[in-house]
Amino acid sequence: MSVNVFNENNFENDVLKSEGKVLVDFYADWCGPCKMMSPVIEKISDEIGDLAKVGKINVDENGSIAQEYNVMSIPTIMVFKNGNPVKTFIGVTDKNEIIDAIKSL
């Protein structure tokens, strides 16, 4: 599985109107902890397969979406279910903790 790139043009269709679960990684290119999480997000995408859609959104390029979801610190990882945010992780987070949360939703 590949990691999707979300932005203001596709966020509504690919995340909010998506049935099922979507993991969204709010990040910035200059953010050290975000760079640490990037390979983790890719591994999650590979490991969970069709269980959830996985994607990233650059907060510098899509500030209005980050603001709408009160993203104050990055990386922030949100899991949406049927268009609603149901779980949030802030900062560097263990891969298995994120996968377990997705499976439990």
N, C-alpha and C positions, 0 to 999 in steps of 0.2 A: 504494500500500500504506500501511496505517496502522501506527503503532507500538503494540504491545500493552502493556497494563499487567499485570505479573506481581505476585503477592502470595502469601502463605502458603496461600490457598485454591486457587489455580490453578497454582502452580509445578510441582507434581508432574505433573499432566496435560499442561500446555501446554509444559513444558520437558523434564522427565525422561522422560516417556513418549512424547515426540514423536519421530517418525521423521524423520531428516534433520537439518538444521542449524538451530540457534536462537541468535541473538545476544542476550545479556542485558547491559543497561547498568545496573550497580549505581550508584545516585546518591543524593543528598540535596538537598532544596529549597534549603538554605542554602549549598551548595557552589558557589563561583564557577566553577571549572573544569568542573563538571558542567553548569552553565548554558551554558558555551561549547560543550560536546559535544552538547547537546540538538538543535540544528538539524542537526548532522552525522549524528546517529543517524537523524533523519527523512529526510535525503537518502540515506543508505545504504538505508533501507527502500524508498524510491522507486526507487532504482537497481538493487537486486538482485532485486526482484520476488519470484518464487516460489522463488528459490534458497535462501532461509532465512527463517524467521520472525524478526521483530525485536521486541524488547520492552525495557521498563525496569522496574526494581524499586527502590523506595525503601528504603534501608537502615535509616532511622529507624523505619519502620513494619513492616519485615520483618527485624529483626535476627538472628533465628535462622538464616535462610537465608544472610545475609551471613557469619555466623560459621561456618556449615557449610562454606562455600567459601573460608574464610580471607581474606575481603575486609578488608584493613587500611587501604587508601587508596582514595579515590574521586576521580574516577570510575574504576571498574574495569569493563572490558568483557570478557565471557567468551563464547566461542563453544562451544556444546555440539553434539556430533554423536551422534545416537542416545542422548541422555540423559547423555552423559559430557562433562565439560569438556575441550576439546582445545587451546584457544588462549586466552591471557589478555593483555590490554593494560591497562596501568596509567597513569593520567593522560591528559592531552590527547593524542590520537593522530590522525594524518592519515587522512582518510576513505579514500583509495585504498589505504593500507596494510591497513586493516581489510577492505575489499572484496577485495583480492588474497588475503588469508588465507582468507576464506570460500570463494572460488573454488577455492583450492588443496586444500581439505580433502575 
